[in-house]
Amino acid sequence: MARWTPIERTLRAQYGPLLVGVDEVGRGPLAGPVVACAIVMPPDRRAIAGVDDSKKLDAATRVVLAARIREQALVVSLGAASAREIDRINIYHATVLAMRRALARVPGRLGCEPHHVLVDGKPLRTLGVVHTAVVKGDAKCYAIACASIVAKVTRDRLMHALAARYDGYAWERNSGYGTAAHRAALDERGLTPHHRRSFCLDEQVALLLDPMTPNDLDVSSRFLHTECVHE
């Protein structure tokens, strides 16, 4: 991709130049939060070479591109919904909640209201803002692709941090997805406070969660606060 696409050029002509690209990562894993990113890239700069759908990029390339995106972006805002919130309201509503949290910080950091919002996927009735939804938008829109890369790198780093607290689940390699090693660890060790109980329905892992410590409660919020600091 690595270019402003016709979809974005049309929307900029219709609404104005400040487009917010929004994407999320982490709908499918057995553990960890869903993370959303809302990003405003400068409309007067060329697209960053190599930017594309994050799923098409290897991990090392995503890290390099995420740093370049952060350097150029007018705004980078992150939002998340925890495993407990996913279990309570389901993954669809938790994803929308993470997006709403990311979008809520954009006007304050931008210094004004953005002109329009671009979201990956289908229209979201409860998003709370007027938006254009683009199916497979992370492969069709530069701003959404930028958001997808930053969201993916952020969530992977968070899962790496949690892996240090919960040894044996290989989150540093699988980011909470249901790999064979992860499922084997569930059989042996049971659920952690960061597992999505509603995603882990097998009887052998349907165990009561151990009480969550204050450190566990804070780890995601502290990590995301650090990642969100962007001027």
PyMOL commands that set and color helices and strands:
alter all, ss='L'
color gray80, all
select helices_A, chain A and resi 6-15+54-56+59-72+83-89+91-104+106-110+137-139+142-165+171-174+180-189+197-199+203-205+214-228
alter helices_A, ss='H'
color red, helices_A
select strands_A, chain A and resi 19-25+34-40+75-81+116-120+131-134
alter strands_A, ss='S'
color yellow, strands_A
deselect
rebuild
show_as cartoon
